[in-house]
Amino acid sequence: MLGLGAGNGAVFQLVPQRFRREIGVMTGLIGMAGGIGGFALAAGMGAIKQSTGSYQLALWLFASLGVLAWFGLHGVKRRWRTTWGSAAVTAARV
């Protein structure tokens, strides 16, 4: 739980730094993704346990989804790093 809380805090601390103009939209999308993820994990594990009698398949599927998400984040990392300090992102608005 400590790790989840720290990760949640880190995400919501980065949002206003990276998405200055879209902070409301991004906060809503992150909250929605968390809600769907929390629901899908429990419902998916329950459905697979009921149909197969074991949690093993569900754990493998969610672990695979995590690895796929990691590769997706790795793929956009370079583009994100090159635009982080750009004038369009860091320009001061008075």
Backbone as ProteinMPNN parsed JSONL, in Angstrom:
{"seq_chain_A": "MLGLGAGNGAVFQLVPQRFRREIGVMTGLIGMAGGIGGFALAAGMGAIKQSTGSYQLALWLFASLGVLAWFGLHGVKRRWRTTWGSAAVTAARV", "coords_chain_A": {"N_chain_A": [[0.819, -1.193, 0.0], [2.01, 1.175, 0.676], [3.78, 1.573, -1.461], [1.931, 1.837, -3.579], [0.602, 4.17, -2.815], [2.721, 6.021, -2.898], [3.359, 5.908, -5.62], [0.964, 6.886, -6.727], [0.943, 9.477, -5.68], [3.241, 10.468, -6.954], [2.487, 10.432, -9.643], [0.354, 12.294, -9.693], [1.781, 14.517, -8.98], [3.45, 14.941, -11.118], [1.694, 15.518, -13.203], [0.732, 18.333, -13.308], [3.16, 19.514, -13.965], [3.883, 18.524, -16.458], [1.589, 18.653, -18.112], [0.379, 21.394, -18.379], [-1.692, 22.98, -19.472], [-3.735, 21.168, -19.826], [-4.549, 20.116, -17.375], [-6.892, 19.477, -15.921], [-8.252, 17.688, -17.623], [-6.344, 15.631, -17.85], [-6.098, 14.811, -15.169], [-8.655, 13.807, -14.763], [-8.653, 11.69, -16.657], [-6.634, 10.039, -15.615], [-7.71, 9.38, -13.123], [-10.004, 8.032, -14.014], [-8.84, 5.862, -15.376], [-7.6, 4.58, -13.235], [-9.849, 3.843, -11.73], [-11.203, 2.107, -13.508], [-9.189, 0.193, -13.819], [-8.969, -0.789, -11.186], [-11.484, -1.925, -10.884], [-11.569, -3.758, -13.044], [-9.491, -5.52, -12.444], [-10.304, -6.911, -10.078], [-12.827, -7.951, -10.93], [-12.093, -9.382, -13.221], [-10.259, -11.263, -12.189], [-11.962, -12.667, -10.482], [-13.84, -13.724, -12.306], [-12.216, -15.403, -13.874], [-11.266, -17.146, -11.916], [-13.653, -18.361, -11.196], [-14.353, -19.686, -13.566], [-12.126, -21.315, -14.176], [-11.168, -22.318, -11.795], [-8.848, -21.564, -10.615], [-6.488, -18.975, -9.784], [-4.323, -18.623, -11.372], [-4.186, -18.233, -14.255], [-5.35, -15.69, -14.454], [-3.517, -14.13, -13.026], [-1.259, -14.424, -14.657], [-2.221, -13.215, -17.004], [-2.658, -10.528, -16.153], [-0.067, -9.877, -15.387], [1.198, -10.026, -17.872], [-0.123, -7.937, -19.139], [0.893, -5.819, -17.642], [3.614, -5.938, -18.418], [3.339, -5.365, -21.133], [2.363, -2.737, -20.931], [4.629, -1.569, -19.822], [6.457, -1.761, -21.958], [5.111, -0.091, -23.736], [5.293, 2.394, -22.398], [8.061, 2.65, -22.433], [8.427, 2.984, -25.126], [7.382, 5.562, -25.651], [9.006, 7.143, -24.176], [11.369, 8.447, -25.133], [10.356, 10.405, -26.902], [8.867, 11.909, -25.1], [10.84, 12.847, -23.379], [12.291, 14.513, -25.098], [10.542, 16.596, -25.554], [10.078, 17.691, -23.085], [11.444, 19.983, -21.97], [10.787, 21.953, -23.799], [9.904, 25.117, -25.264], [7.186, 25.463, -25.639], [6.079, 23.904, -23.674], [7.192, 24.767, -21.236], [6.857, 27.516, -21.136], [6.284, 30.596, -19.506], [3.219, 31.894, -18.376], [1.649, 34.888, -17.978]], "CA_chain_A": [[0.0, 0.0, 0.0], [2.918, 2.314, 0.688], [4.239, 1.749, -2.838], [0.827, 2.355, -4.388], [0.391, 5.567, -2.439], [3.841, 6.824, -3.417], [3.193, 5.998, -7.069], [-0.166, 7.771, -6.981], [1.406, 10.84, -5.406], [4.202, 10.868, -7.988], [1.749, 10.696, -10.878], [-0.383, 13.541, -9.586], [2.735, 15.615, -8.889], [3.979, 15.164, -12.462], [0.662, 15.993, -14.131], [0.762, 19.776, -13.575], [4.433, 19.912, -14.545], [3.941, 18.12, -17.859], [0.369, 19.023, -18.835], [-0.068, 22.632, -17.732], [-2.978, 23.457, -19.996], [-4.735, 20.104, -19.804], [-4.457, 19.469, -16.057], [-8.185, 18.916, -15.541], [-8.513, 16.532, -18.471], [-5.414, 14.563, -17.492], [-6.469, 14.311, -13.844], [-9.844, 12.983, -14.969], [-8.28, 10.453, -17.35], [-5.867, 9.197, -14.693], [-8.673, 8.852, -12.161], [-10.848, 7.061, -14.704], [-8.03, 4.661, -15.623], [-7.455, 3.901, -11.948], [-11.129, 3.227, -11.371], [-11.431, 0.96, -14.389], [-8.188, -0.817, -13.475], [-9.341, -1.398, -9.918], [-12.666, -2.754, -11.103], [-11.258, -4.852, -13.97], [-8.627, -6.491, -11.775], [-11.114, -7.752, -9.202], [-13.843, -8.661, -11.704], [-11.417, -10.333, -14.098], [-9.729, -12.366, -11.391], [-13.1, -13.456, -10.017], [-14.423, -14.476, -13.426], [-11.296, -16.475, -14.248], [-11.276, -18.126, -10.819], [-14.909, -19.101, -11.264], [-14.407, -20.566, -14.74], [-11.027, -22.281, -14.217], [-10.898, -22.864, -10.47], [-7.531, -21.123, -10.158], [-6.128, -17.59, -10.102], [-3.065, -18.624, -12.119], [-4.358, -17.61, -15.562], [-5.6, -14.263, -14.247], [-2.253, -13.491, -12.647], [-0.414, -14.366, -15.851], [-2.77, -12.201, -17.917], [-2.396, -9.184, -15.651], [1.38, -9.661, -15.469], [1.47, -9.741, -19.289], [-0.608, -6.579, -19.391], [1.884, -4.92, -17.051], [4.806, -5.921, -19.277], [2.954, -4.635, -22.34], [2.325, -1.315, -20.565], [6.014, -1.126, -19.649], [7.012, -1.547, -23.294], [4.475, 1.106, -24.278], [5.92, 3.566, -21.779], [9.431, 2.717, -22.931], [8.352, 3.485, -26.494], [7.124, 7.008, -25.72], [9.935, 7.84, -23.273], [12.276, 9.34, -25.874], [9.59, 11.569, -27.388], [8.483, 12.705, -23.948], [12.038, 13.526, -22.885], [12.716, 15.566, -26.015], [9.624, 17.743, -25.498], [9.878, 18.127, -21.696], [11.931, 21.332, -21.741], [10.516, 22.824, -24.936], [9.298, 26.407, -24.91], [5.727, 25.328, -25.605], [5.681, 23.253, -22.426], [7.665, 25.471, -20.044], [6.701, 28.957, -21.241], [5.527, 31.211, -18.405], [2.049, 32.659, -18.803], [1.339, 35.881, -16.951]], "C_chain_A": [[0.871, 1.268, 0.0], [3.421, 2.62, -0.719], [3.16, 2.319, -3.743], [0.559, 3.822, -4.084], [1.489, 6.478, -2.963], [3.732, 6.982, -4.927], [2.061, 6.937, -7.453], [0.234, 9.23, -6.759], [2.367, 11.343, -6.469], [3.49, 11.209, -9.291], [1.05, 12.04, -10.788], [0.525, 14.74, -9.334], [3.31, 15.943, -10.265], [2.962, 15.781, -13.409], [0.717, 17.503, -14.339], [2.079, 20.249, -14.167], [4.482, 19.616, -16.035], [2.762, 18.634, -18.669], [-0.24, 20.261, -18.189], [-1.448, 23.061, -18.192], [-4.09, 22.432, -19.852], [-4.817, 19.414, -18.453], [-5.782, 18.838, -15.633], [-8.513, 17.659, -16.327], [-7.626, 15.365, -18.056], [-5.737, 13.98, -16.114], [-7.696, 13.415, -13.944], [-9.523, 11.66, -15.64], [-7.519, 9.499, -16.433], [-6.797, 8.583, -13.649], [-9.576, 7.798, -12.773], [-10.084, 5.759, -14.94], [-7.822, 3.885, -14.328], [-8.726, 3.2, -11.51], [-11.436, 2.004, -12.212], [-10.454, -0.159, -14.058], [-8.519, -1.525, -12.174], [-10.55, -2.309, -10.047], [-12.33, -3.972, -11.953], [-10.397, -5.919, -13.308], [-9.453, -7.445, -10.925], [-12.134, -8.571, -9.992], [-13.206, -9.724, -12.597], [-10.871, -11.525, -13.336], [-10.86, -13.26, -10.885], [-13.705, -14.305, -11.116], [-13.516, -15.634, -13.838], [-11.232, -17.546, -13.172], [-12.531, -18.989, -10.883], [-14.917, -20.085, -12.438], [-13.304, -21.624, -14.753], [-10.742, -22.94, -12.88], [-9.566, -22.431, -9.895], [-7.308, -19.661, -10.556], [-4.928, -17.514, -11.038], [-3.182, -17.918, -13.464], [-4.561, -16.104, -15.425], [-4.309, -13.531, -13.888], [-1.31, -13.388, -13.832], [-0.915, -13.308, -16.833], [-2.473, -10.782, -17.443], [-0.906, -8.876, -15.613], [1.785, -9.339, -16.905], [1.014, -8.34, -19.667], [0.352, -5.539, -18.818], [3.151, -4.818, -17.883], [4.514, -5.162, -20.568], [2.9, -3.127, -22.075], [3.736, -0.759, -20.386], [6.659, -0.865, -20.994], [6.398, -0.317, -23.957], [5.069, 2.376, -23.703], [7.356, 3.746, -22.251], [9.456, 3.297, -24.346], [8.124, 4.988, -26.589], [8.105, 7.816, -24.875], [10.81, 8.835, -24.02], [11.549, 10.585, -26.361], [9.222, 12.489, -26.237], [9.676, 13.481, -23.418], [12.477, 14.65, -23.803], [11.793, 16.773, -25.97], [9.449, 18.297, -24.092], [10.294, 19.572, -21.494], [11.653, 22.297, -22.864], [9.786, 24.086, -24.47], [7.783, 26.312, -24.823], [5.253, 24.721, -24.296], [6.026, 24.104, -21.215], [7.483, 26.985, -20.093], [5.822, 29.494, -20.092], [4.371, 32.023, -18.973], [1.655, 33.601, -17.669], [0.015, 36.545, -17.271]], "O_chain_A": [[0.514, 2.286, -0.593], [3.484, 3.781, -1.124], [3.435, 3.181, -4.577], [0.318, 4.619, -4.992], [1.212, 7.586, -3.422], [3.983, 8.063, -5.459], [2.19, 7.704, -8.407], [-0.101, 10.105, -7.558], [2.318, 12.514, -6.847], [3.854, 12.172, -9.966], [1.143, 12.847, -11.714], [0.077, 15.879, -9.465], [3.622, 17.1, -10.546], [3.342, 16.502, -14.332], [0.747, 17.93, -15.493], [2.114, 21.296, -14.814], [5.068, 20.385, -16.797], [2.941, 19.019, -19.825], [-1.271, 20.171, -17.522], [-2.28, 23.463, -17.379], [-5.263, 22.795, -19.766], [-5.129, 18.224, -18.396], [-5.782, 17.759, -15.04], [-8.996, 16.676, -15.763], [-8.101, 14.238, -17.924], [-5.653, 12.766, -15.927], [-7.766, 12.378, -13.283], [-10.053, 10.62, -15.249], [-7.738, 8.288, -16.473], [-6.682, 7.4, -13.329], [-9.882, 6.789, -12.138], [-10.625, 4.674, -14.726], [-7.864, 2.655, -14.333], [-8.681, 2.089, -10.981], [-11.878, 0.98, -11.691], [-10.838, -1.328, -14.018], [-8.363, -2.742, -12.076], [-10.626, -3.346, -9.39], [-12.745, -5.087, -11.637], [-10.564, -7.106, -13.589], [-9.312, -8.662, -11.043], [-12.287, -9.767, -9.743], [-13.722, -10.835, -12.711], [-11.002, -12.666, -13.779], [-10.72, -14.483, -10.866], [-14.045, -15.467, -10.895], [-14.002, -16.729, -14.122], [-11.153, -18.734, -13.486], [-12.478, -20.197, -10.654], [-15.434, -21.195, -12.312], [-13.51, -22.717, -15.281], [-10.136, -24.011, -12.835], [-9.184, -22.873, -8.812], [-7.87, -19.18, -11.54], [-4.556, -16.418, -11.458], [-2.343, -17.076, -13.781], [-4.0, -15.329, -16.2], [-4.045, -12.44, -14.394], [-0.632, -12.375, -13.998], [-0.115, -12.585, -17.428], [-2.082, -9.929, -18.24], [-0.516, -7.722, -15.791], [2.627, -8.469, -17.129], [1.687, -7.642, -20.426], [0.593, -4.502, -19.437], [3.705, -3.73, -18.038], [5.355, -4.399, -21.042], [3.344, -2.335, -22.905], [4.008, 0.384, -20.752], [7.34, 0.146, -21.165], [7.089, 0.418, -24.661], [5.321, 3.333, -24.435], [7.812, 4.873, -22.446], [10.388, 4.01, -24.718], [8.622, 5.626, -27.516], [8.04, 9.045, -24.861], [10.971, 9.968, -23.566], [12.068, 11.696, -26.245], [9.259, 13.711, -26.379], [9.542, 14.647, -23.046], [12.995, 15.658, -23.322], [12.216, 17.876, -26.315], [8.736, 19.284, -23.914], [9.541, 20.332, -20.885], [12.235, 23.381, -22.887], [9.142, 24.103, -23.421], [7.163, 27.007, -24.018], [4.137, 24.997, -23.855], [5.249, 24.166, -20.262], [7.917, 27.677, -19.172], [4.78, 28.928, -19.761], [4.541, 32.757, -19.947], [1.368, 33.169, -16.552], [-0.434, 37.418, -16.527]]}, "name": "protein", "num_of_chains": 1, "seq": "MLGLGAGNGAVFQLVPQRFRREIGVMTGLIGMAGGIGGFALAAGMGAIKQSTGSYQLALWLFASLGVLAWFGLHGVKRRWRTTWGSAAVTAARV"}
